[in-house]
């Protein structure tokens, strides 16, 4: 099922672009190779910075059947049945762009136990900050993970002229996929791991014997015939 948002509008739309106008992993977004700016081709929908006016731009990308098949091959999925993403773009200074997104997708993954099809529906809000590749901090040397995780928005490098919203949506889809898809009843649904503390609480471990009290030993010696305790 594809979702359309009729009634929305933005300037500069061309029907030939295959789009209808109308929120990670911090380290993942930081160290990717800038593909969201350049586009890989499976689902490339570039938007020029010049199209983003003072009030921003609302734009929706929607993958057609051929693009969904290409993305399924890229991510190793049996199927991608639906993928669309609605963006609101806002200029931050001369070159940075803030993008609030709402991703909607329906995919089929393979069960990690049986290999059977596992349908998955995804609705995810995300925020990206597109920054020219030349303006991003160098990735050489040691990465400060604490500073990286403290950032509010994922940073995505781009070429300084065009941002690829199709590729941004595709990357976000990959981040949202269940890493361990399991079909109901596949054998691990009722598996419960019991920790040592839980074993003790359940009485499954024999209670530890207490060491005898020293005075109890003396009392026992006093009551034993032939023993002289000083």
C-alpha positions as protocol buffer text, in pm:
chain_id: "A"
residue {
  index: 1
  type: UNK
  ca { x: 0 y: 0 z: 0 }
}
residue {
  index: 2
  type: UNK
  ca { x: 141 y: 332 z: -101 }
}
residue {
  index: 3
  type: UNK
  ca { x: 55 y: 647 z: 87 }
}
residue {
  index: 4
  type: UNK
  ca { x: -24 y: 972 z: -88 }
}
residue {
  index: 5
  type: UNK
  ca { x: -55 y: 1309 z: 78 }
}
residue {
  index: 6
  type: UNK
  ca { x: -269 y: 1509 z: -153 }
}
residue {
  index: 7
  type: UNK
  ca { x: -308 y: 1876 z: -85 }
}
residue {
  index: 8
  type: UNK
  ca { x: 57 y: 1935 z: 6 }
}
residue {
  index: 9
  type: UNK
  ca { x: 263 y: 2153 z: -215 }
}
residue {
  index: 10
  type: UNK
  ca { x: 614 y: 2277 z: -272 }
}
residue {
  index: 11
  type: UNK
  ca { x: 769 y: 2481 z: -550 }
}
residue {
  index: 12
  type: UNK
  ca { x: 980 y: 2341 z: -827 }
}
residue {
  index: 13
  type: UNK
  ca { x: 825 y: 1994 z: -853 }
}
residue {
  index: 14
  type: UNK
  ca { x: 856 y: 1799 z: -1174 }
}
residue {
  index: 15
  type: UNK
  ca { x: 645 y: 1487 z: -1224 }
}
residue {
  index: 16
  type: UNK
  ca { x: 928 y: 1333 z: -1425 }
}
residue {
  index: 17
  type: UNK
  ca { x: 1133 y: 1305 z: -1106 }
}
residue {
  index: 18
  type: UNK
  ca { x: 903 y: 1024 z: -988 }
}
residue {
  index: 19
  type: UNK
  ca { x: 815 y: 1191 z: -656 }
}
residue {
  index: 20
  type: UNK
  ca { x: 492 y: 1316 z: -498 }
}
residue {
  index: 21
  type: UNK
  ca { x: 532 y: 1639 z: -302 }
}
residue {
  index: 22
  type: UNK
  ca { x: 351 y: 1676 z: -25 }
}
residue {
  index: 23
  type: UNK
  ca { x: 1344 y: 1074 z: 1245 }
}
residue {
  index: 24
  type: UNK
  ca { x: 1979 y: 619 z: 1496 }
}
residue {
  index: 25
  type: UNK
  ca { x: 2276 y: 503 z: 1503 }
}
residue {
  index: 26
  type: UNK
  ca { x: 2511 y: 796 z: 1556 }
}
residue {
  index: 27
  type: UNK
  ca { x: 2833 y: 626 z: 1455 }
}
residue {
  index: 28
  type: UNK
  ca { x: 2667 y: 474 z: 1148 }
}
residue {
  index: 29
  type: UNK
  ca { x: 2561 y: 810 z: 1015 }
}
residue {
  index: 30
  type: UNK
  ca { x: 2897 y: 966 z: 1100 }
}
residue {
  index: 31
  type: UNK
  ca { x: 3126 y: 722 z: 928 }
}
residue {
  index: 32
  type: UNK
  ca { x: 2927 y: 641 z: 616 }
}
residue {
  index: 33
  type: UNK
  ca { x: 3101 y: 726 z: 295 }
}
residue {
  index: 34
  type: UNK
  ca { x: 2882 y: 1016 z: 198 }
}
residue {
  index: 35
  type: UNK
  ca { x: 2648 y: 808 z: -17 }
}
residue {
  index: 36
  type: UNK
  ca { x: 2348 y: 1014 z: 89 }
}
residue {
  index: 37
  type: UNK
  ca { x: 2503 y: 1308 z: -83 }
}
residue {
  index: 38
  type: UNK
  ca { x: 2612 y: 1129 z: -397 }
}
residue {
  index: 39
  type: UNK
  ca { x: 2345 y: 860 z: -429 }
}
residue {
  index: 40
  type: UNK
  ca { x: 2398 y: 492 z: -516 }
}
residue {
  index: 41
  type: UNK
  ca { x: 2139 y: 466 z: -786 }
}
residue {
  index: 42
  type: UNK
  ca { x: 1881 y: 221 z: -648 }
}
residue {
  index: 43
  type: UNK
  ca { x: 1661 y: 500 z: -513 }
}
residue {
  index: 44
  type: UNK
  ca { x: 1822 y: 832 z: -596 }
}
residue {
  index: 45
  type: UNK
  ca { x: 1611 y: 1146 z: -561 }
}
residue {
  index: 46
  type: UNK
  ca { x: 1836 y: 1454 z: -555 }
}
residue {
  index: 47
  type: UNK
  ca { x: 1708 y: 1794 z: -446 }
}
residue {
  index: 48
  type: UNK
  ca { x: 1899 y: 2114 z: -511 }
}
residue {
  index: 49
  type: UNK
  ca { x: 1965 y: 2355 z: -223 }
}
residue {
  index: 50
  type: UNK
  ca { x: 1820 y: 2628 z: -440 }
}
residue {
  index: 51
  type: UNK
  ca { x: 1477 y: 2468 z: -410 }
}
residue {
  index: 52
  type: UNK
  ca { x: 1475 y: 2513 z: -31 }
}
residue {
  index: 53
  type: UNK
  ca { x: 1335 y: 2858 z: 34 }
}
residue {
  index: 54
  type: UNK
  ca { x: 1317 y: 3066 z: 349 }
}
residue {
  index: 55
  type: UNK
  ca { x: 1011 y: 2879 z: 476 }
}
residue {
  index: 56
  type: UNK
  ca { x: 1160 y: 2539 z: 400 }
}
residue {
  index: 57
  type: UNK
  ca { x: 1043 y: 2267 z: 168 }
}
residue {
  index: 58
  type: UNK
  ca { x: 819 y: 1966 z: 222 }
}
residue {
  index: 59
  type: UNK
  ca { x: 893 y: 1676 z: -11 }
}
residue {
  index: 60
  type: UNK
  ca { x: 797 y: 1311 z: -33 }
}
residue {
  index: 61
  type: UNK
  ca { x: 988 y: 1033 z: -202 }
}
residue {
  index: 62
  type: UNK
  ca { x: 824 y: 705 z: -291 }
}
residue {
  index: 63
  type: UNK
  ca { x: 998 y: 400 z: -435 }
}
residue {
  index: 64
  type: UNK
  ca { x: 844 y: 235 z: -737 }
}
residue {
  index: 65
  type: UNK
  ca { x: 851 y: -140 z: -800 }
}
residue {
  index: 66
  type: UNK
  ca { x: 1185 y: -142 z: -981 }
}
residue {
  index: 67
  type: UNK
  ca { x: 1348 y: 68 z: -710 }
}
residue {
  index: 68
  type: UNK
  ca { x: 1206 y: -156 z: -436 }
}
residue {
  index: 69
  type: UNK
  ca { x: 1345 y: -464 z: -608 }
}
residue {
  index: 70
  type: UNK
  ca { x: 1689 y: -300 z: -630 }
}
residue {
  index: 71
  type: UNK
  ca { x: 1679 y: -205 z: -262 }
}
residue {
  index: 72
  type: UNK
  ca { x: 1575 y: -559 z: -167 }
}
residue {
  index: 73
  type: UNK
  ca { x: 1884 y: -691 z: -346 }
}
residue {
  index: 74
  type: UNK
  ca { x: 2104 y: -429 z: -182 }
}
residue {
  index: 75
  type: UNK
  ca { x: 1985 y: -512 z: 173 }
}
residue {
  index: 76
  type: UNK
  ca { x: 1947 y: -887 z: 120 }
}
residue {
  index: 77
  type: UNK
  ca { x: 1571 y: -888 z: 170 }
}
residue {
  index: 78
  type: UNK
  ca { x: 1320 y: -1115 z: 0 }
}
residue {
  index: 79
  type: UNK
  ca { x: 1098 y: -815 z: -72 }
}
residue {
  index: 80
  type: UNK
  ca { x: 1044 y: -447 z: -14 }
}
residue {
  index: 81
  type: UNK
  ca { x: 670 y: -400 z: -62 }
}
residue {
  index: 82
  type: UNK
  ca { x: 649 y: -31 z: 25 }
}
residue {
  index: 83
  type: UNK
  ca { x: 890 y: 253 z: 93 }
}
residue {
  index: 84
  type: UNK
  ca { x: 803 y: 618 z: 120 }
}
residue {
  index: 85
  type: UNK
  ca { x: 939 y: 904 z: 325 }
}
residue {
  index: 86
  type: UNK
  ca { x: 807 y: 1252 z: 387 }
}
residue {
  index: 87
  type: UNK
  ca { x: 1070 y: 1517 z: 454 }
}
residue {
  index: 88
  type: UNK
  ca { x: 1052 y: 1875 z: 575 }
}
residue {
  index: 89
  type: UNK
  ca { x: 1373 y: 2055 z: 481 }
}
residue {
  index: 90
  type: UNK
  ca { x: 1505 y: 2373 z: 644 }
}
residue {
  index: 91
  type: UNK
  ca { x: 1818 y: 2568 z: 557 }
}
residue {
  index: 92
  type: UNK
  ca { x: 2067 y: 2627 z: 841 }
}
residue {
  index: 93
  type: UNK
  ca { x: 2298 y: 2899 z: 720 }
}
residue {
  index: 94
  type: UNK
  ca { x: 2431 y: 2888 z: 368 }
}
residue {
  index: 95
  type: UNK
  ca { x: 2513 y: 2519 z: 335 }
}
residue {
  index: 96
  type: UNK
  ca { x: 2364 y: 2303 z: 614 }
}
residue {
  index: 97
  type: UNK
  ca { x: 2017 y: 2152 z: 578 }
}
residue {
  index: 98
  type: UNK
  ca { x: 1803 y: 2010 z: 859 }
}
residue {
  index: 99
  type: UNK
  ca { x: 1569 y: 1734 z: 748 }
}
residue {
  index: 100
  type: UNK
  ca { x: 1281 y: 1599 z: 960 }
}
residue {
  index: 101
  type: UNK
  ca { x: 1159 y: 1273 z: 813 }
}
residue {
  index: 102
  type: UNK
  ca { x: 875 y: 1027 z: 853 }
}
residue {
  index: 103
  type: UNK
  ca { x: 956 y: 687 z: 704 }
}
residue {
  index: 104
  type: UNK
  ca { x: 689 y: 433 z: 618 }
}
residue {
  index: 105
  type: UNK
  ca { x: 783 y: 91 z: 490 }
}
residue {
  index: 106
  type: UNK
  ca { x: 665 y: -268 z: 454 }
}
residue {
  index: 107
  type: UNK
  ca { x: 934 y: -529 z: 401 }
}
residue {
  index: 108
  type: UNK
  ca { x: 980 y: -905 z: 421 }
}
residue {
  index: 109
  type: UNK
  ca { x: 1284 y: -1046 z: 600 }
}
residue {
  index: 110
  type: UNK
  ca { x: 1406 y: -1407 z: 640 }
}
residue {
  index: 111
  type: UNK
  ca { x: 1366 y: -1576 z: 979 }
}
residue {
  index: 112
  type: UNK
  ca { x: 1709 y: -1633 z: 1134 }
}
residue {
  index: 113
  type: UNK
  ca { x: 1592 y: -1977 z: 1256 }
}
residue {
  index: 114
  type: UNK
  ca { x: 1386 y: -2126 z: 976 }
}
residue {
  index: 115
  type: UNK
  ca { x: 1457 y: -1899 z: 680 }
}
residue {
  index: 116
  type: UNK
  ca { x: 1083 y: -1841 z: 633 }
}
residue {
  index: 117
  type: UNK
  ca { x: 940 y: -1504 z: 536 }
}
residue {
  index: 118
  type: UNK
  ca { x: 882 y: -1256 z: 823 }
}
residue {
  index: 119
  type: UNK
  ca { x: 676 y: -947 z: 733 }
}
residue {
  index: 120
  type: UNK
  ca { x: 779 y: -622 z: 903 }
}
residue {
  index: 121
  type: UNK
  ca { x: 607 y: -285 z: 907 }
}
residue {
  index: 122
  type: UNK
  ca { x: 809 y: 26 z: 988 }
}
residue {
  index: 123
  type: UNK
  ca { x: 700 y: 376 z: 1084 }
}
residue {
  index: 124
  type: UNK
  ca { x: 991 y: 589 z: 1204 }
}
residue {
  index: 125
  type: UNK
  ca { x: 1049 y: 959 z: 1270 }
}
residue {
  index: 126
  type: UNK
  ca { x: 1406 y: 1081 z: 1243 }
}
residue {
  index: 127
  type: UNK
  ca { x: 1615 y: 1395 z: 1195 }
}
residue {
  index: 128
  type: UNK
  ca { x: 1918 y: 1436 z: 973 }
}
residue {
  index: 129
  type: UNK
  ca { x: 2157 y: 1725 z: 926 }
}
residue {
  index: 130
  type: UNK
  ca { x: 2312 y: 1745 z: 582 }
}
residue {
  index: 131
  type: UNK
  ca { x: 2658 y: 1905 z: 592 }
}
residue {
  index: 132
  type: UNK
  ca { x: 2896 y: 1962 z: 300 }
}
residue {
  index: 133
  type: UNK
  ca { x: 3160 y: 1691 z: 301 }
}
residue {
  index: 134
  type: UNK
  ca { x: 3441 y: 1949 z: 306 }
}
residue {
  index: 135
  type: UNK
  ca { x: 3295 y: 2110 z: 619 }
}
residue {
  index: 136
  type: UNK
  ca { x: 3273 y: 1792 z: 824 }
}
residue {
  index: 137
  type: UNK
  ca { x: 3537 y: 1716 z: 1089 }
}
residue {
  index: 138
  type: UNK
  ca { x: 3811 y: 1487 z: 965 }
}
residue {
  index: 139
  type: UNK
  ca { x: 3744 y: 1121 z: 1034 }
}
residue {
  index: 140
  type: UNK
  ca { x: 4117 y: 1046 z: 1057 }
}
residue {
  index: 141
  type: UNK
  ca { x: 4251 y: 952 z: 1399 }
}
residue {
  index: 142
  type: UNK
  ca { x: 4058 y: 849 z: 1708 }
}
residue {
  index: 143
  type: UNK
  ca { x: 3681 y: 900 z: 1714 }
}
residue {
  index: 144
  type: UNK
  ca { x: 3533 y: 1057 z: 2026 }
}
residue {
  index: 145
  type: UNK
  ca { x: 3232 y: 827 z: 2075 }
}
residue {
  index: 146
  type: UNK
  ca { x: 3097 y: 1021 z: 2374 }
}
residue {
  index: 147
  type: UNK
  ca { x: 3088 y: 1344 z: 2176 }
}
residue {
  index: 148
  type: UNK
  ca { x: 2943 y: 1155 z: 1882 }
}
residue {
  index: 149
  type: UNK
  ca { x: 2654 y: 1009 z: 2084 }
}
residue {
  index: 150
  type: UNK
  ca { x: 2584 y: 1348 z: 2245 }
}
residue {
  index: 151
  type: UNK
  ca { x: 2498 y: 1501 z: 1910 }
}
residue {
  index: 152
  type: UNK
  ca { x: 2128 y: 1561 z: 1866 }
}
residue {
  index: 153
  type: UNK
  ca { x: 2107 y: 1489 z: 1494 }
}
residue {
  index: 154
  type: UNK
  ca { x: 2277 y: 1242 z: 1264 }
}
residue {
  index: 155
  type: UNK
  ca { x: 2515 y: 1422 z: 1029 }
}
residue {
  index: 156
  type: UNK
  ca { x: 2512 y: 1321 z: 665 }
}
residue {
  index: 157
  type: UNK
  ca { x: 2778 y: 1446 z: 423 }
}
residue {
  index: 158
  type: UNK
  ca { x: 2679 y: 1573 z: 80 }
}
residue {
  index: 159
  type: UNK
  ca { x: 2851 y: 1742 z: -213 }
}
residue {
  index: 160
  type: UNK
  ca { x: 2741 y: 2096 z: -122 }
}
residue {
  index: 161
  type: UNK
  ca { x: 2496 y: 2131 z: -409 }
}
residue {
  index: 162
  type: UNK
  ca { x: 2243 y: 1846 z: -404 }
}
residue {
  index: 163
  type: UNK
  ca { x: 2103 y: 1632 z: -122 }
}
residue {
  index: 164
  type: UNK
  ca { x: 1975 y: 1287 z: -213 }
}
residue {
  index: 165
  type: UNK
  ca { x: 1653 y: 1225 z: -20 }
}
residue {
  index: 166
  type: UNK
  ca { x: 1596 y: 888 z: -182 }
}
residue {
  index: 167
  type: UNK
  ca { x: 1930 y: 757 z: -61 }
}
residue {
  index: 168
  type: UNK
  ca { x: 1869 y: 913 z: 283 }
}
residue {
  index: 169
  type: UNK
  ca { x: 1539 y: 722 z: 306 }
}
residue {
  index: 170
  type: UNK
  ca { x: 1707 y: 398 z: 194 }
}
residue {
  index: 171
  type: UNK
  ca { x: 1980 y: 431 z: 458 }
}
residue {
  index: 172
  type: UNK
  ca { x: 1722 y: 504 z: 726 }
}
residue {
  index: 173
  type: UNK
  ca { x: 1528 y: 194 z: 624 }
}
residue {
  index: 174
  type: UNK
  ca { x: 1844 y: -17 z: 669 }
}
residue {
  index: 175
  type: UNK
  ca { x: 1892 y: 126 z: 1021 }
}
residue {
  index: 176
  type: UNK
  ca { x: 1532 y: 48 z: 1117 }
}
residue {
  index: 177
  type: UNK
  ca { x: 1530 y: -319 z: 1010 }
}
residue {
  index: 178
  type: UNK
  ca { x: 1498 y: -580 z: 1286 }
}
residue {
  index: 179
  type: UNK
  ca { x: 1851 y: -730 z: 1311 }
}
residue {
  index: 180
  type: UNK
  ca { x: 1712 y: -1066 z: 1435 }
}
residue {
  index: 181
  type: UNK
  ca { x: 1386 y: -1136 z: 1255 }
}
residue {
  index: 182
  type: UNK
  ca { x: 1209 y: -1448 z: 1388 }
}
residue {
  index: 183
  type: UNK
  ca { x: 893 y: -1615 z: 1273 }
}
residue {
  index: 184
  type: UNK
  ca { x: 636 y: -1682 z: 1548 }
}
residue {
  index: 185
  type: UNK
  ca { x: 673 y: -2038 z: 1678 }
}
residue {
  index: 186
  type: UNK
  ca { x: 1021 y: -2081 z: 1532 }
}
residue {
  index: 187
  type: UNK
  ca { x: 1155 y: -2233 z: 1856 }
}
residue {
  index: 188
  type: UNK
  ca { x: 1310 y: -1944 z: 2049 }
}
residue {
  index: 189
  type: UNK
  ca { x: 995 y: -1750 z: 2139 }
}
residue {
  index: 190
  type: UNK
  ca { x: 952 y: -1934 z: 2473 }
}
residue {
  index: 191
  type: UNK
  ca { x: 1321 y: -1952 z: 2554 }
}
residue {
  index: 192
  type: UNK
  ca { x: 1405 y: -1777 z: 2885 }
}
residue {
  index: 193
  type: UNK
  ca { x: 1761 y: -1736 z: 3002 }
}
residue {
  index: 194
  type: UNK
  ca { x: 1794 y: -1786 z: 3381 }
}
residue {
  index: 195
  type: UNK
  ca { x: 2066 y: -1591 z: 3556 }
}
residue {
  index: 196
  type: UNK
  ca { x: 2249 y: -1731 z: 3863 }
}
residue {
  index: 197
  type: UNK
  ca { x: 2054 y: -1494 z: 4091 }
}
residue {
  index: 198
  type: UNK
  ca { x: 1727 y: -1622 z: 3948 }
}
residue {
  index: 199
  type: UNK
  ca { x: 1842 y: -1981 z: 4003 }
}
residue {
  index: 200
  type: UNK
  ca { x: 1904 y: -1909 z: 4372 }
}
residue {
  index: 201
  type: UNK
  ca { x: 1567 y: -1738 z: 4406 }
}
residue {
  index: 202
  type: UNK
  ca { x: 1392 y: -2033 z: 4243 }
}
residue {
  index: 203
  type: UNK
  ca { x: 1563 y: -2281 z: 4479 }
}
residue {
  index: 204
  type: UNK
  ca { x: 1736 y: -2462 z: 4197 }
}
residue {
  index: 205
  type: UNK
  ca { x: 2074 y: -2428 z: 4365 }
}
residue {
  index: 206
  type: UNK
  ca { x: 2150 y: -2605 z: 4696 }
}
residue {
  index: 207
  type: UNK
  ca { x: 2176 y: -2359 z: 4988 }
}
residue {
  index: 208
  type: UNK
  ca { x: 2525 y: -2291 z: 5112 }
}
residue {
  index: 209
  type: UNK
  ca { x: 2606 y: -2462 z: 5445 }
}
residue {
  index: 210
  type: UNK
  ca { x: 2691 y: -2221 z: 5726 }
}
residue {
  index: 211
  type: UNK
  ca { x: 3019 y: -2264 z: 5918 }
}
residue {
  index: 212
  type: UNK
  ca { x: 2966 y: -2376 z: 6283 }
}
residue {
  index: 213
  type: UNK
  ca { x: 2986 y: -2101 z: 6545 }
}
residue {
  index: 214
  type: UNK
  ca { x: 3306 y: -2119 z: 6762 }
}
residue {
  index: 215
  type: UNK
  ca { x: 3108 y: -2111 z: 7090 }
}
residue {
  index: 216
  type: UNK
  ca { x: 2898 y: -2402 z: 6973 }
}
residue {
  index: 217
  type: UNK
  ca { x: 3216 y: -2608 z: 6930 }
}
residue {
  index: 218
  type: UNK
  ca { x: 3334 y: -2520 z: 7285 }
}
residue {
  index: 219
  type: UNK
  ca { x: 2994 y: -2613 z: 7428 }
}
residue {
  index: 220
  type: UNK
  ca { x: 3010 y: -2947 z: 7254 }
}
residue {
  index: 221
  type: UNK
  ca { x: 3362 y: -3016 z: 7391 }
}
residue {
  index: 222
  type: UNK
  ca { x: 3250 y: -2933 z: 7748 }
}
residue {
  index: 223
  type: UNK
  ca { x: 2978 y: -3191 z: 7729 }
}
residue {
  index: 224
  type: UNK
  ca { x: 3210 y: -3467 z: 7602 }
}
residue {
  index: 225
  type: UNK
  ca { x: 3339 y: -3710 z: 7879 }
}
residue {
  index: 226
  type: UNK
  ca { x: 3715 y: -3716 z: 7923 }
}
residue {
  index: 227
  type: UNK
  ca { x: 3767 y: -3375 z: 7768 }
}
residue {
  index: 228
  type: UNK
  ca { x: 3932 y: -3103 z: 7977 }
}
residue {
  index: 229
  type: UNK
  ca { x: 3881 y: -2763 z: 7823 }
}
residue {
  index: 230
  type: UNK
  ca { x: 4088 y: -2472 z: 7964 }
}
